[in-house]
């Protein structure tokens, strides 16, 4: 049986594919929420994602968020409790 890929690795793969030549960092902050009842069985539930990409040039904050979450996809969103983002363009 094949081991399931981690949520963090899935996010990383999608960022690399859709935001080529970007700089990014993914922080798994789930450990801060281990005692929360909704996290009883989840090990990857909370993430903070930083991306610096020219793909965000000339986009508002809302447009950047929409673009990011469309790329991440509902499958990942449903498996997590929280994804916080800091999305910047080189001009910022």
C-alpha positions in Angstrom: 0.0 0.0 0.0 1.3 3.4 -1.0 1.9 6.0 1.8 -0.3 9.1 1.5 1.6 12.3 0.7 1.5 14.9 3.5 -0.7 18.0 3.1 2.3 20.2 3.4 4.0 18.4 0.5 0.8 18.6 -1.6 0.7 22.4 -1.0 4.4 22.7 -1.9 3.9 20.7 -5.2 1.0 23.0 -6.2 2.9 26.1 -5.4 5.9 25.0 -7.4 3.8 24.1 -10.4 1.5 27.1 -10.5 3.9 29.8 -9.2 7.2 28.9 -10.9 10.2 31.0 -9.9 8.5 32.2 -6.8 9.9 32.2 -3.3 7.8 30.6 -0.7 7.7 29.2 2.8 5.2 26.8 4.4 4.9 26.7 8.2 3.0 23.9 9.8 1.7 25.5 13.0 -0.6 22.6 13.9 1.5 21.9 17.1 0.0 25.1 18.6 -3.5 23.6 18.4 -2.9 20.0 19.4 -5.2 20.3 22.5 -8.1 21.7 20.5 -10.9 19.2 20.4 -11.4 19.6 16.6 -7.7 18.6 16.1 -8.0 15.3 18.1 -7.0 13.1 15.1 -5.3 15.6 12.7 -1.6 16.1 12.7 -1.6 18.7 9.8 -4.4 21.2 10.5 -2.9 24.7 10.5 -0.6 26.3 8.1 0.9 29.7 7.4 2.1 30.2 3.8 4.3 33.0 2.6 4.7 33.5 -1.2 6.6 36.1 -3.1 5.7 35.9 -6.8 5.4 38.1 -9.8 2.0 36.3 -10.4 0.6 38.6 -7.7 1.7 41.8 -9.5 -1.1 44.3 -10.1 -3.6 42.2 -8.1 -5.5 43.3 -5.0 -5.2 41.4 -1.8 -8.6 39.7 -2.4 -7.5 38.8 -6.0 -4.3 37.2 -4.7 -6.3 35.2 -2.1 -8.7 33.9 -4.7 -5.9 33.0 -7.1 -4.0 31.1 -4.3 -7.0 29.2 -3.0 -8.2 28.2 -6.5 -4.7 26.7 -7.0 -4.6 25.0 -3.7 -8.0 23.3 -4.3 -10.9 22.2 -2.2 -9.3 18.8 -1.5 -6.6 20.5 0.6 -8.9 23.1 2.1 -11.3 20.3 3.4 -8.4 18.5 5.1 -7.2 21.5 7.0 -8.7 23.7 9.7 -6.8 26.9 8.9 -4.6 28.3 6.1 -3.2 31.8 6.6 -1.4 33.5 3.8 1.0 36.3 3.2 1.0 36.8 -0.6 3.4 39.5 -2.0 4.6 40.6 -5.4 8.2 41.9 -6.0 6.8 45.4 -6.1 5.4 45.2 -2.6 
